[in-house]
Amino acid sequence: MGLVTGILTLPFAPVRGIGWVLDKVVKTAEDEYYDPAPVQEALVNLERARDEGGVDEEEFARQEEALLHRLEEIRAYQLRSAGGG
């Protein structure tokens, strides 16, 4: 960026700064939402609850299906992200 361009676009610096911050916020939110660790932990806790008698087989199957579907969604997102789009 040349000196003249830098001076002429200086009034837009706050807008670019806000855009940068928003990009970081979105990236952080996506990283947290698509983190498989909490889902895997929930699967472990669900299995433990079933083993201890806290969850019956029907409820276990329902919750397990939802968690496994969530893991598939996370893996698909990670594959799309790794592929560049």
N, C-alpha and C positions, 0 to 999 in steps of 0.2 A: 504494500500500500504506500503510495507516494505521500509526500508531505501535504500537497494541496488536497488530495483526496481525503487524507486524514482530518484536515482542518474542516473541510466542507461537510464531512459526515459526522463530525463530533456531536452535533445536536442529537443524533440518533443513537449515541452510545448507551443511554439508559434503556432504550428499547431492546438493543442487542443484549444488554446485561440481563434484562428480564427474560428474554428468550433463552439465554444460557441457563439461568436458574430454573426455569420451567422444564427445560430438557433434562436437567439433573434430577429434579423432583420426579418426573415421569420415569426416568431410568431406575431410580431407587425404588419407586412403587412397583414397577414391573419385576425387578429383581426379588423383592419380597413376595409378591403375589405368585410368581412362578418358581419359588424355592421348593424343591421336593422334600426337604428335610422335615417340615412340620407335618406333611401328609404321611410320610413314612413313620414318623413318631406316633401319629394318630392310629395308623394301622397296628403298630406294636401294642399300643394301649388298648385298642379294641380287642385284639386277640387275648391280651392279659385279662380283660374284663370277662370275656367269654370263658376262659379257663377257670376263673374264680367264681363263675356262676352269676356274674352281674348282668350279663346280656344273654338272652336266649338265641337259639340258632337262627330264627327268622330275622330278628333285629340285627344280628351279626351279619347275615348275608346282605341285608339291605344297606347297612352302613359300609360294609366292605366294598360293595359294588360302587357306591358313590365315591369312595376314596380311590379306588382303582381307576375309575373314570377320570377323576381329577389328576391322577398321576399320568394318565395317557395324554391329557390336555397339556400338562406341563412339558412332557417329553416332546410333543408335537411342536410346541412353542420353541423349545430349545433347538430342535432341528431346523426350524424356520430361521431362527436367529443365527445359527451357525452357518446356514447356507447363504446368509446375506440378504434375506428378504423374505 
